[in-house]
Amino acid sequence: MTGLGKTLIVVGLAIAALGVVVSLAGKIPWLGRLPGDIYVKRENFTFYFPLATSIILSLVLSLILWLLRK
């Protein structure tokens, strides 16, 4: 299998995994509501930045990828 073929398979699996995570994200109660997530609601304006959630997901994905490389 060529390098391009392997890359396309990995990218396809990553997109599929992302789709599963997005579809199940509403069923995980704490996801997106952690302390450290920034949420500002005003009269005509809402701003949401899931800072803590992004950091946790980044650490988990980094750990998974690190384990897969070994």
CHARMM internal coordinates of N, CA and C (Angstrom, degrees):
IC EDIT
DIST 1 N 1 CA 1.4513
DIST 1 CA 1 C 1.5287
ANGL 1 N 1 CA 1 C 107.77
DIST 1 C 2 N 1.2839
ANGL 1 CA 1 C 2 N 116.81
DIHE 1 N 1 CA 1 C 2 N 137.21
DIST 2 N 2 CA 1.4637
ANGL 1 C 2 N 2 CA 120.95
DIHE 1 CA 1 C 2 N 2 CA -177.67
DIST 2 CA 2 C 1.5246
ANGL 2 N 2 CA 2 C 110.83
DIHE 1 C 2 N 2 CA 2 C -77.76
DIST 2 C 3 N 1.3039
ANGL 2 CA 2 C 3 N 115.58
DIHE 2 N 2 CA 2 C 3 N 166.60
DIST 3 N 3 CA 1.4589
ANGL 2 C 3 N 3 CA 121.07
DIHE 2 CA 2 C 3 N 3 CA 177.83
DIST 3 CA 3 C 1.5148
ANGL 3 N 3 CA 3 C 112.08
DIHE 2 C 3 N 3 CA 3 C -62.43
DIST 3 C 4 N 1.3305
ANGL 3 CA 3 C 4 N 116.87
DIHE 3 N 3 CA 3 C 4 N -37.49
DIST 4 N 4 CA 1.4605
ANGL 3 C 4 N 4 CA 120.90
DIHE 3 CA 3 C 4 N 4 CA 178.97
DIST 4 CA 4 C 1.5228
ANGL 4 N 4 CA 4 C 110.63
DIHE 3 C 4 N 4 CA 4 C -66.74
DIST 4 C 5 N 1.3187
ANGL 4 CA 4 C 5 N 117.23
DIHE 4 N 4 CA 4 C 5 N -39.33
DIST 5 N 5 CA 1.4574
ANGL 4 C 5 N 5 CA 120.88
DIHE 4 CA 4 C 5 N 5 CA 178.85
DIST 5 CA 5 C 1.5201
ANGL 5 N 5 CA 5 C 111.93
DIHE 4 C 5 N 5 CA 5 C -62.42
DIST 5 C 6 N 1.3233
ANGL 5 CA 5 C 6 N 116.42
DIHE 5 N 5 CA 5 C 6 N -45.01
DIST 6 N 6 CA 1.4680
ANGL 5 C 6 N 6 CA 120.77
DIHE 5 CA 5 C 6 N 6 CA 178.17
DIST 6 CA 6 C 1.5220
ANGL 6 N 6 CA 6 C 110.98
DIHE 5 C 6 N 6 CA 6 C -63.17
DIST 6 C 7 N 1.3200
ANGL 6 CA 6 C 7 N 116.80
DIHE 6 N 6 CA 6 C 7 N -40.68
DIST 7 N 7 CA 1.4544
ANGL 6 C 7 N 7 CA 121.24
DIHE 6 CA 6 C 7 N 7 CA 179.23
DIST 7 CA 7 C 1.5214
ANGL 7 N 7 CA 7 C 111.26
DIHE 6 C 7 N 7 CA 7 C -62.41
DIST 7 C 8 N 1.3385
ANGL 7 CA 7 C 8 N 116.42
DIHE 7 N 7 CA 7 C 8 N -43.86
DIST 8 N 8 CA 1.4615
ANGL 7 C 8 N 8 CA 119.97
DIHE 7 CA 7 C 8 N 8 CA 178.85
DIST 8 CA 8 C 1.5283
ANGL 8 N 8 CA 8 C 112.06
DIHE 7 C 8 N 8 CA 8 C -64.25
DIST 8 C 9 N 1.3218
ANGL 8 CA 8 C 9 N 116.97
DIHE 8 N 8 CA 8 C 9 N -37.72
DIST 9 N 9 CA 1.4711
ANGL 8 C 9 N 9 CA 120.31
DIHE 8 CA 8 C 9 N 9 CA 177.46
DIST 9 CA 9 C 1.5230
ANGL 9 N 9 CA 9 C 110.35
DIHE 8 C 9 N 9 CA 9 C -64.84
DIST 9 C 10 N 1.3138
ANGL 9 CA 9 C 10 N 117.42
DIHE 9 N 9 CA 9 C 10 N -44.88
DIST 10 N 10 CA 1.4657
ANGL 9 C 10 N 10 CA 120.92
DIHE 9 CA 9 C 10 N 10 CA -179.69
DIST 10 CA 10 C 1.5202
ANGL 10 N 10 CA 10 C 110.71
DIHE 9 C 10 N 10 CA 10 C -64.51
DIST 10 C 11 N 1.3231
ANGL 10 CA 10 C 11 N 117.65
DIHE 10 N 10 CA 10 C 11 N -43.22
DIST 11 N 11 CA 1.4603
ANGL 10 C 11 N 11 CA 121.39
DIHE 10 CA 10 C 11 N 11 CA 178.90
DIST 11 CA 11 C 1.5283
ANGL 11 N 11 CA 11 C 110.16
DIHE 10 C 11 N 11 CA 11 C -63.21
DIST 11 C 12 N 1.3244
ANGL 11 CA 11 C 12 N 117.33
DIHE 11 N 11 CA 11 C 12 N -41.81
DIST 12 N 12 CA 1.4591
ANGL 11 C 12 N 12 CA 121.14
DIHE 11 CA 11 C 12 N 12 CA 178.02
DIST 12 CA 12 C 1.5232
ANGL 12 N 12 CA 12 C 112.20
DIHE 11 C 12 N 12 CA 12 C -62.97
DIST 12 C 13 N 1.3136
ANGL 12 CA 12 C 13 N 117.11
DIHE 12 N 12 CA 12 C 13 N -43.17
DIST 13 N 13 CA 1.4710
ANGL 12 C 13 N 13 CA 120.70
DIHE 12 CA 12 C 13 N 13 CA 177.72
DIST 13 CA 13 C 1.5236
ANGL 13 N 13 CA 13 C 111.32
DIHE 12 C 13 N 13 CA 13 C -65.38
DIST 13 C 14 N 1.3297
ANGL 13 CA 13 C 14 N 116.63
DIHE 13 N 13 CA 13 C 14 N -37.50
DIST 14 N 14 CA 1.4618
ANGL 13 C 14 N 14 CA 120.17
DIHE 13 CA 13 C 14 N 14 CA 178.59
DIST 14 CA 14 C 1.5189
ANGL 14 N 14 CA 14 C 110.92
DIHE 13 C 14 N 14 CA 14 C -65.40
DIST 14 C 15 N 1.3308
ANGL 14 CA 14 C 15 N 117.01
DIHE 14 N 14 CA 14 C 15 N -41.27
DIST 15 N 15 CA 1.4652
ANGL 14 C 15 N 15 CA 120.57
DIHE 14 CA 14 C 15 N 15 CA 178.42
DIST 15 CA 15 C 1.5249
ANGL 15 N 15 CA 15 C 110.40
DIHE 14 C 15 N 15 CA 15 C -65.60
DIST 15 C 16 N 1.3312
ANGL 15 CA 15 C 16 N 117.41
DIHE 15 N 15 CA 15 C 16 N -40.22
DIST 16 N 16 CA 1.4625
ANGL 15 C 16 N 16 CA 120.78
DIHE 15 CA 15 C 16 N 16 CA 177.76
DIST 16 CA 16 C 1.5261
ANGL 16 N 16 CA 16 C 110.80
DIHE 15 C 16 N 16 CA 16 C -64.09
DIST 16 C 17 N 1.3236
ANGL 16 CA 16 C 17 N 117.07
DIHE 16 N 16 CA 16 C 17 N -42.59
DIST 17 N 17 CA 1.4688
ANGL 16 C 17 N 17 CA 120.63
DIHE 16 CA 16 C 17 N 17 CA 178.49
DIST 17 CA 17 C 1.5202
ANGL 17 N 17 CA 17 C 110.69
DIHE 16 C 17 N 17 CA 17 C -64.21
DIST 17 C 18 N 1.3142
ANGL 17 CA 17 C 18 N 116.99
DIHE 17 N 17 CA 17 C 18 N -39.75
DIST 18 N 18 CA 1.4592
ANGL 17 C 18 N 18 CA 120.60
DIHE 17 CA 17 C 18 N 18 CA 177.45
DIST 18 CA 18 C 1.5242
ANGL 18 N 18 CA 18 C 110.71
DIHE 17 C 18 N 18 CA 18 C -62.98
DIST 18 C 19 N 1.3147
ANGL 18 CA 18 C 19 N 116.87
DIHE 18 N 18 CA 18 C 19 N -39.15
DIST 19 N 19 CA 1.4604
ANGL 18 C 19 N 19 CA 120.75
DIHE 18 CA 18 C 19 N 19 CA 176.72
DIST 19 CA 19 C 1.5174
ANGL 19 N 19 CA 19 C 112.37
DIHE 18 C 19 N 19 CA 19 C -62.39
DIST 19 C 20 N 1.3221
ANGL 19 CA 19 C 20 N 117.21
DIHE 19 N 19 CA 19 C 20 N -40.43
DIST 20 N 20 CA 1.4670
ANGL 19 C 20 N 20 CA 121.05
DIHE 19 CA 19 C 20 N 20 CA 177.27
DIST 20 CA 20 C 1.5244
ANGL 20 N 20 CA 20 C 110.19
DIHE 19 C 20 N 20 CA 20 C -65.17
DIST 20 C 21 N 1.3192
ANGL 20 CA 20 C 21 N 117.25
DIHE 20 N 20 CA 20 C 21 N -43.16
DIST 21 N 21 CA 1.4687
ANGL 20 C 21 N 21 CA 120.83
DIHE 20 CA 20 C 21 N 21 CA 179.67
DIST 21 CA 21 C 1.5237
ANGL 21 N 21 CA 21 C 110.52
DIHE 20 C 21 N 21 CA 21 C -62.87
DIST 21 C 22 N 1.3096
ANGL 21 CA 21 C 22 N 117.80
DIHE 21 N 21 CA 21 C 22 N -43.61
DIST 22 N 22 CA 1.4618
ANGL 21 C 22 N 22 CA 121.13
DIHE 21 CA 21 C 22 N 22 CA -179.38
DIST 22 CA 22 C 1.5268
ANGL 22 N 22 CA 22 C 110.74
DIHE 21 C 22 N 22 CA 22 C -64.90
DIST 22 C 23 N 1.3220
ANGL 22 CA 22 C 23 N 117.27
DIHE 22 N 22 CA 22 C 23 N -40.06
DIST 23 N 23 CA 1.4643
ANGL 22 C 23 N 23 CA 119.59
DIHE 22 CA 22 C 23 N 23 CA -179.24
DIST 23 CA 23 C 1.5231
ANGL 23 N 23 CA 23 C 112.38
DIHE 22 C 23 N 23 CA 23 C -71.61
DIST 23 C 24 N 1.3238
ANGL 23 CA 23 C 24 N 117.60
DIHE 23 N 23 CA 23 C 24 N -28.16
DIST 24 N 24 CA 1.4609
ANGL 23 C 24 N 24 CA 120.76
DIHE 23 CA 23 C 24 N 24 CA -179.93
DIST 24 CA 24 C 1.5221
ANGL 24 N 24 CA 24 C 113.20
DIHE 23 C 24 N 24 CA 24 C -95.62
DIST 24 C 25 N 1.3100
ANGL 24 CA 24 C 25 N 118.49
DIHE 24 N 24 CA 24 C 25 N -5.55
DIST 25 N 25 CA 1.4654
ANGL 24 C 25 N 25 CA 122.21
DIHE 24 CA 24 C 25 N 25 CA -174.46
DIST 25 CA 25 C 1.5211
ANGL 25 N 25 CA 25 C 112.38
DIHE 24 C 25 N 25 CA 25 C -59.96
DIST 25 C 26 N 1.3090
ANGL 25 CA 25 C 26 N 118.54
DIHE 25 N 25 CA 25 C 26 N -34.86
DIST 26 N 26 CA 1.4616
ANGL 25 C 26 N 26 CA 120.93
DIHE 25 CA 25 C 26 N 26 CA 179.68
DIST 26 CA 26 C 1.5133
ANGL 26 N 26 CA 26 C 113.09
DIHE 25 C 26 N 26 CA 26 C -71.41
DIST 26 C 27 N 1.3335
ANGL 26 CA 26 C 27 N 117.53
DIHE 26 N 26 CA 26 C 27 N -17.37
DIST 27 N 27 CA 1.4592
ANGL 26 C 27 N 27 CA 121.39
DIHE 26 CA 26 C 27 N 27 CA -178.18
DIST 27 CA 27 C 1.5269
ANGL 27 N 27 CA 27 C 112.60
DIHE 26 C 27 N 27 CA 27 C -90.86
DIST 27 C 28 N 1.3227
ANGL 27 CA 27 C 28 N 117.50
DIHE 27 N 27 CA 27 C 28 N -7.68
DIST 28 N 28 CA 1.4599
ANGL 27 C 28 N 28 CA 121.84
DIHE 27 CA 27 C 28 N 28 CA 176.86
DIST 28 CA 28 C 1.5265
ANGL 28 N 28 CA 28 C 106.51
DIHE 27 C 28 N 28 CA 28 C -98.08
DIST 28 C 29 N 1.3405
ANGL 28 CA 28 C 29 N 118.09
DIHE 28 N 28 CA 28 C 29 N 107.17
DIST 29 N 29 CA 1.4659
ANGL 28 C 29 N 29 CA 120.28
DIHE 28 CA 28 C 29 N 29 CA -169.02
DIST 29 CA 29 C 1.5235
ANGL 29 N 29 CA 29 C 115.50
DIHE 28 C 29 N 29 CA 29 C -64.04
DIST 29 C 30 N 1.3084
ANGL 29 CA 29 C 30 N 119.27
DIHE 29 N 29 CA 29 C 30 N -32.70
DIST 30 N 30 CA 1.4592
ANGL 29 C 30 N 30 CA 120.63
DIHE 29 CA 29 C 30 N 30 CA -175.89
DIST 30 CA 30 C 1.5230
ANGL 30 N 30 CA 30 C 112.82
DIHE 29 C 30 N 30 CA 30 C -87.33
DIST 30 C 31 N 1.3236
ANGL 30 CA 30 C 31 N 117.73
DIHE 30 N 30 CA 30 C 31 N -14.66
DIST 31 N 31 CA 1.4524
ANGL 30 C 31 N 31 CA 120.84
DIHE 30 CA 30 C 31 N 31 CA -176.64
DIST 31 CA 31 C 1.5250
ANGL 31 N 31 CA 31 C 110.53
DIHE 30 C 31 N 31 CA 31 C -67.82
DIST 31 C 32 N 1.3173
ANGL 31 CA 31 C 32 N 116.56
DIHE 31 N 31 CA 31 C 32 N 118.21
DIST 32 N 32 CA 1.4534
ANGL 31 C 32 N 32 CA 121.68
DIHE 31 CA 31 C 32 N 32 CA -179.82
DIST 32 CA 32 C 1.5101
ANGL 32 N 32 CA 32 C 113.83
DIHE 31 C 32 N 32 CA 32 C 92.53
DIST 32 C 33 N 1.3147
ANGL 32 CA 32 C 33 N 117.43
DIHE 32 N 32 CA 32 C 33 N -0.06
DIST 33 N 33 CA 1.4655
ANGL 32 C 33 N 33 CA 120.51
DIHE 32 CA 32 C 33 N 33 CA -179.30
DIST 33 CA 33 C 1.5272
ANGL 33 N 33 CA 33 C 111.27
DIHE 32 C 33 N 33 CA 33 C -129.99
DIST 33 C 34 N 1.3025
ANGL 33 CA 33 C 34 N 116.50
DIHE 33 N 33 CA 33 C 34 N 33.69
DIST 34 N 34 CA 1.4549
ANGL 33 C 34 N 34 CA 120.94
DIHE 33 CA 33 C 34 N 34 CA -179.78
DIST 34 CA 34 C 1.5231
ANGL 34 N 34 CA 34 C 111.22
DIHE 33 C 34 N 34 CA 34 C -82.72
DIST 34 C 35 N 1.3349
ANGL 34 CA 34 C 35 N 117.03
DIHE 34 N 34 CA 34 C 35 N 154.34
DIST 35 N 35 CA 1.4600
ANGL 34 C 35 N 35 CA 118.59
DIHE 34 CA 34 C 35 N 35 CA 170.82
DIST 35 CA 35 C 1.5373
ANGL 35 N 35 CA 35 C 108.17
DIHE 34 C 35 N 35 CA 35 C -62.86
DIST 35 C 36 N 1.2747
ANGL 35 CA 35 C 36 N 117.30
DIHE 35 N 35 CA 35 C 36 N 130.44
DIST 36 N 36 CA 1.4604
ANGL 35 C 36 N 36 CA 121.53
DIHE 35 CA 35 C 36 N 36 CA -175.73
DIST 36 CA 36 C 1.5127
ANGL 36 N 36 CA 36 C 112.14
DIHE 35 C 36 N 36 CA 36 C 110.14
DIST 36 C 37 N 1.3255
ANGL 36 CA 36 C 37 N 117.36
DIHE 36 N 36 CA 36 C 37 N -16.05
DIST 37 N 37 CA 1.4609
ANGL 36 C 37 N 37 CA 120.69
DIHE 36 CA 36 C 37 N 37 CA 172.27
DIST 37 CA 37 C 1.5239
ANGL 37 N 37 CA 37 C 107.85
DIHE 36 C 37 N 37 CA 37 C -75.81
DIST 37 C 38 N 1.3081
ANGL 37 CA 37 C 38 N 116.17
DIHE 37 N 37 CA 37 C 38 N 133.48
DIST 38 N 38 CA 1.4612
ANGL 37 C 38 N 38 CA 121.35
DIHE 37 CA 37 C 38 N 38 CA -175.35
DIST 38 CA 38 C 1.5270
ANGL 38 N 38 CA 38 C 109.17
DIHE 37 C 38 N 38 CA 38 C -93.03
DIST 38 C 39 N 1.3133
ANGL 38 CA 38 C 39 N 115.97
DIHE 38 N 38 CA 38 C 39 N 124.04
DIST 39 N 39 CA 1.4608
ANGL 38 C 39 N 39 CA 122.17
DIHE 38 CA 38 C 39 N 39 CA -179.88
DIST 39 CA 39 C 1.5196
ANGL 39 N 39 CA 39 C 108.55
DIHE 38 C 39 N 39 CA 39 C -137.69
DIST 39 C 40 N 1.3316
ANGL 39 CA 39 C 40 N 116.60
DIHE 39 N 39 CA 39 C 40 N 116.21
DIST 40 N 40 CA 1.4551
ANGL 39 C 40 N 40 CA 122.25
DIHE 39 CA 39 C 40 N 40 CA -179.95
DIST 40 CA 40 C 1.5271
ANGL 40 N 40 CA 40 C 107.33
DIHE 39 C 40 N 40 CA 40 C -122.86
DIST 40 C 41 N 1.3309
ANGL 40 CA 40 C 41 N 116.17
DIHE 40 N 40 CA 40 C 41 N 123.50
DIST 41 N 41 CA 1.4636
ANGL 40 C 41 N 41 CA 119.90
DIHE 40 CA 40 C 41 N 41 CA 178.63
DIST 41 CA 41 C 1.5169
ANGL 41 N 41 CA 41 C 108.57
DIHE 40 C 41 N 41 CA 41 C -124.53
DIST 41 C 42 N 1.3046
ANGL 41 CA 41 C 42 N 115.24
DIHE 41 N 41 CA 41 C 42 N 121.84
DIST 42 N 42 CA 1.4595
ANGL 41 C 42 N 42 CA 122.65
DIHE 41 CA 41 C 42 N 42 CA 176.57
DIST 42 CA 42 C 1.5279
ANGL 42 N 42 CA 42 C 107.87
DIHE 41 C 42 N 42 CA 42 C -116.69
DIST 42 C 43 N 1.2989
ANGL 42 CA 42 C 43 N 116.01
DIHE 42 N 42 CA 42 C 43 N -174.42
DIST 43 N 43 CA 1.4613
ANGL 42 C 43 N 43 CA 120.82
DIHE 42 CA 42 C 43 N 43 CA -177.12
DIST 43 CA 43 C 1.5291
ANGL 43 N 43 CA 43 C 112.47
DIHE 42 C 43 N 43 CA 43 C -58.44
DIST 43 C 44 N 1.3327
ANGL 43 CA 43 C 44 N 117.35
DIHE 43 N 43 CA 43 C 44 N -51.99
DIST 44 N 44 CA 1.4624
ANGL 43 C 44 N 44 CA 121.17
DIHE 43 CA 43 C 44 N 44 CA -178.08
DIST 44 CA 44 C 1.5242
ANGL 44 N 44 CA 44 C 112.75
DIHE 43 C 44 N 44 CA 44 C -118.34
DIST 44 C 45 N 1.3249
ANGL 44 CA 44 C 45 N 117.37
DIHE 44 N 44 CA 44 C 45 N 22.06
DIST 45 N 45 CA 1.4511
ANGL 44 C 45 N 45 CA 120.05
DIHE 44 CA 44 C 45 N 45 CA -172.50
DIST 45 CA 45 C 1.5281
ANGL 45 N 45 CA 45 C 109.60
DIHE 44 C 45 N 45 CA 45 C -149.50
DIST 45 C 46 N 1.3118
ANGL 45 CA 45 C 46 N 116.11
DIHE 45 N 45 CA 45 C 46 N 134.18
DIST 46 N 46 CA 1.4585
ANGL 45 C 46 N 46 CA 121.39
DIHE 45 CA 45 C 46 N 46 CA 173.78
DIST 46 CA 46 C 1.5160
ANGL 46 N 46 CA 46 C 108.00
DIHE 45 C 46 N 46 CA 46 C -132.31
DIST 46 C 47 N 1.3426
ANGL 46 CA 46 C 47 N 116.15
DIHE 46 N 46 CA 46 C 47 N 130.20
DIST 47 N 47 CA 1.4536
ANGL 46 C 47 N 47 CA 122.17
DIHE 46 CA 46 C 47 N 47 CA 178.05
DIST 47 CA 47 C 1.5166
ANGL 47 N 47 CA 47 C 108.13
DIHE 46 C 47 N 47 CA 47 C -126.58
DIST 47 C 48 N 1.3286
ANGL 47 CA 47 C 48 N 115.88
DIHE 47 N 47 CA 47 C 48 N 128.95
DIST 48 N 48 CA 1.4584
ANGL 47 C 48 N 48 CA 120.74
DIHE 47 CA 47 C 48 N 48 CA 179.97
DIST 48 CA 48 C 1.5165
ANGL 48 N 48 CA 48 C 108.56
DIHE 47 C 48 N 48 CA 48 C -133.84
DIST 48 C 49 N 1.3211
ANGL 48 CA 48 C 49 N 116.92
DIHE 48 N 48 CA 48 C 49 N 126.05
DIST 49 N 49 CA 1.4567
ANGL 48 C 49 N 49 CA 122.21
DIHE 48 CA 48 C 49 N 49 CA 176.31
DIST 49 CA 49 C 1.5232
ANGL 49 N 49 CA 49 C 107.85
DIHE 48 C 49 N 49 CA 49 C -134.18
DIST 49 C 50 N 1.3329
ANGL 49 CA 49 C 50 N 117.52
DIHE 49 N 49 CA 49 C 50 N 108.89
DIST 50 N 50 CA 1.4704
ANGL 49 C 50 N 50 CA 120.82
DIHE 49 CA 49 C 50 N 50 CA -176.53
DIST 50 CA 50 C 1.5323
ANGL 50 N 50 CA 50 C 112.10
DIHE 49 C 50 N 50 CA 50 C -80.08
DIST 50 C 51 N 1.3092
ANGL 50 CA 50 C 51 N 116.81
DIHE 50 N 50 CA 50 C 51 N 71.91
DIST 51 N 51 CA 1.4615
ANGL 50 C 51 N 51 CA 121.81
DIHE 50 CA 50 C 51 N 51 CA -175.38
DIST 51 CA 51 C 1.5252
ANGL 51 N 51 CA 51 C 111.91
DIHE 50 C 51 N 51 CA 51 C -63.53
DIST 51 C 52 N 1.3210
ANGL 51 CA 51 C 52 N 117.75
DIHE 51 N 51 CA 51 C 52 N -54.26
DIST 52 N 52 CA 1.4644
ANGL 51 C 52 N 52 CA 121.14
DIHE 51 CA 51 C 52 N 52 CA -178.24
DIST 52 CA 52 C 1.5272
ANGL 52 N 52 CA 52 C 111.03
DIHE 51 C 52 N 52 CA 52 C -64.05
DIST 52 C 53 N 1.3120
ANGL 52 CA 52 C 53 N 116.90
DIHE 52 N 52 CA 52 C 53 N -40.80
DIST 53 N 53 CA 1.4626
ANGL 52 C 53 N 53 CA 120.44
DIHE 52 CA 52 C 53 N 53 CA 178.70
DIST 53 CA 53 C 1.5261
ANGL 53 N 53 CA 53 C 110.51
DIHE 52 C 53 N 53 CA 53 C -62.72
DIST 53 C 54 N 1.3196
ANGL 53 CA 53 C 54 N 117.49
DIHE 53 N 53 CA 53 C 54 N -40.37
DIST 54 N 54 CA 1.4630
ANGL 53 C 54 N 54 CA 121.26
DIHE 53 CA 53 C 54 N 54 CA 179.18
DIST 54 CA 54 C 1.5238
ANGL 54 N 54 CA 54 C 111.05
DIHE 53 C 54 N 54 CA 54 C -63.99
DIST 54 C 55 N 1.3146
ANGL 54 CA 54 C 55 N 117.02
DIHE 54 N 54 CA 54 C 55 N -40.99
DIST 55 N 55 CA 1.4677
ANGL 54 C 55 N 55 CA 120.78
DIHE 54 CA 54 C 55 N 55 CA 179.93
DIST 55 CA 55 C 1.5263
ANGL 55 N 55 CA 55 C 110.53
DIHE 54 C 55 N 55 CA 55 C -66.20
DIST 55 C 56 N 1.3360
ANGL 55 CA 55 C 56 N 117.25
DIHE 55 N 55 CA 55 C 56 N -44.52
DIST 56 N 56 CA 1.4688
ANGL 55 C 56 N 56 CA 121.09
DIHE 55 CA 55 C 56 N 56 CA 179.46
DIST 56 CA 56 C 1.5300
ANGL 56 N 56 CA 56 C 110.45
DIHE 55 C 56 N 56 CA 56 C -62.36
DIST 56 C 57 N 1.3263
ANGL 56 CA 56 C 57 N 117.88
DIHE 56 N 56 CA 56 C 57 N -46.68
DIST 57 N 57 CA 1.4621
ANGL 56 C 57 N 57 CA 121.00
DIHE 56 CA 56 C 57 N 57 CA 179.77
DIST 57 CA 57 C 1.5245
ANGL 57 N 57 CA 57 C 111.29
DIHE 56 C 57 N 57 CA 57 C -63.64
DIST 57 C 58 N 1.3223
ANGL 57 CA 57 C 58 N 117.35
DIHE 57 N 57 CA 57 C 58 N -37.65
DIST 58 N 58 CA 1.4518
ANGL 57 C 58 N 58 CA 121.01
DIHE 57 CA 57 C 58 N 58 CA 177.63
DIST 58 CA 58 C 1.5264
ANGL 58 N 58 CA 58 C 111.14
DIHE 57 C 58 N 58 CA 58 C -63.76
DIST 58 C 59 N 1.3237
ANGL 58 CA 58 C 59 N 117.10
DIHE 58 N 58 CA 58 C 59 N -43.36
DIST 59 N 59 CA 1.4644
ANGL 58 C 59 N 59 CA 120.48
DIHE 58 CA 58 C 59 N 59 CA 178.18
DIST 59 CA 59 C 1.5225
ANGL 59 N 59 CA 59 C 111.70
DIHE 58 C 59 N 59 CA 59 C -64.12
DIST 59 C 60 N 1.3318
ANGL 59 CA 59 C 60 N 117.34
DIHE 59 N 59 CA 59 C 60 N -42.69
DIST 60 N 60 CA 1.4615
ANGL 59 C 60 N 60 CA 121.11
DIHE 59 CA 59 C 60 N 60 CA 179.89
DIST 60 CA 60 C 1.5254
ANGL 60 N 60 CA 60 C 110.67
DIHE 59 C 60 N 60 CA 60 C -64.46
DIST 60 C 61 N 1.3334
ANGL 60 CA 60 C 61 N 116.97
DIHE 60 N 60 CA 60 C 61 N -46.48
DIST 61 N 61 CA 1.4631
ANGL 60 C 61 N 61 CA 119.91
DIHE 60 CA 60 C 61 N 61 CA 179.06
DIST 61 CA 61 C 1.5243
ANGL 61 N 61 CA 61 C 111.98
DIHE 60 C 61 N 61 CA 61 C -65.02
DIST 61 C 62 N 1.3220
ANGL 61 CA 61 C 62 N 117.54
DIHE 61 N 61 CA 61 C 62 N -37.45
DIST 62 N 62 CA 1.4663
ANGL 61 C 62 N 62 CA 120.74
DIHE 61 CA 61 C 62 N 62 CA 176.95
DIST 62 CA 62 C 1.5195
ANGL 62 N 62 CA 62 C 111.09
DIHE 61 C 62 N 62 CA 62 C -63.70
DIST 62 C 63 N 1.3193
ANGL 62 CA 62 C 63 N 117.04
DIHE 62 N 62 CA 62 C 63 N -40.99
DIST 63 N 63 CA 1.4637
ANGL 62 C 63 N 63 CA 121.41
DIHE 62 CA 62 C 63 N 63 CA 178.21
DIST 63 CA 63 C 1.5238
ANGL 63 N 63 CA 63 C 110.55
DIHE 62 C 63 N 63 CA 63 C -64.51
DIST 63 C 64 N 1.3321
ANGL 63 CA 63 C 64 N 117.17
DIHE 63 N 63 CA 63 C 64 N -44.48
DIST 64 N 64 CA 1.4649
ANGL 63 C 64 N 64 CA 120.80
DIHE 63 CA 63 C 64 N 64 CA 179.25
DIST 64 CA 64 C 1.5206
ANGL 64 N 64 CA 64 C 110.96
DIHE 63 C 64 N 64 CA 64 C -61.65
DIST 64 C 65 N 1.3297
ANGL 64 CA 64 C 65 N 117.27
DIHE 64 N 64 CA 64 C 65 N -46.29
DIST 65 N 65 CA 1.4651
ANGL 64 C 65 N 65 CA 120.23
DIHE 64 CA 64 C 65 N 65 CA 179.77
DIST 65 CA 65 C 1.5143
ANGL 65 N 65 CA 65 C 111.57
DIHE 64 C 65 N 65 CA 65 C -66.04
DIST 65 C 66 N 1.3230
ANGL 65 CA 65 C 66 N 117.72
DIHE 65 N 65 CA 65 C 66 N -36.21
DIST 66 N 66 CA 1.4542
ANGL 65 C 66 N 66 CA 121.13
DIHE 65 CA 65 C 66 N 66 CA 178.04
DIST 66 CA 66 C 1.5332
ANGL 66 N 66 CA 66 C 110.16
DIHE 65 C 66 N 66 CA 66 C -64.77
DIST 66 C 67 N 1.3323
ANGL 66 CA 66 C 67 N 116.79
DIHE 66 N 66 CA 66 C 67 N -41.28
DIST 67 N 67 CA 1.4646
ANGL 66 C 67 N 67 CA 120.91
DIHE 66 CA 66 C 67 N 67 CA 179.03
DIST 67 CA 67 C 1.5327
ANGL 67 N 67 CA 67 C 110.97
DIHE 66 C 67 N 67 CA 67 C -67.64
DIST 67 C 68 N 1.3316
ANGL 67 CA 67 C 68 N 117.76
DIHE 67 N 67 CA 67 C 68 N -35.62
DIST 68 N 68 CA 1.4497
ANGL 67 C 68 N 68 CA 120.23
DIHE 67 CA 67 C 68 N 68 CA 179.99
DIST 68 CA 68 C 1.5302
ANGL 68 N 68 CA 68 C 112.53
DIHE 67 C 68 N 68 CA 68 C -70.43
DIST 68 C 69 N 1.3236
ANGL 68 CA 68 C 69 N 117.07
DIHE 68 N 68 CA 68 C 69 N -27.34
DIST 69 N 69 CA 1.4626
ANGL 68 C 69 N 69 CA 120.47
DIHE 68 CA 68 C 69 N 69 CA 179.78
DIST 69 CA 69 C 1.5229
ANGL 69 N 69 CA 69 C 112.30
DIHE 68 C 69 N 69 CA 69 C -75.23
DIST 69 C 70 N 1.3137
ANGL 69 CA 69 C 70 N 117.30
DIHE 69 N 69 CA 69 C 70 N -24.38
DIST 70 N 70 CA 1.4754
ANGL 69 C 70 N 70 CA 120.61
DIHE 69 CA 69 C 70 N 70 CA -178.53
DIST 70 CA 70 C 1.4951
ANGL 70 N 70 CA 70 C 111.96
DIHE 69 C 70 N 70 CA 70 C -76.34
END
COOR INIT
IC SEED 1 N 1 CA 1 C
IC BUILD
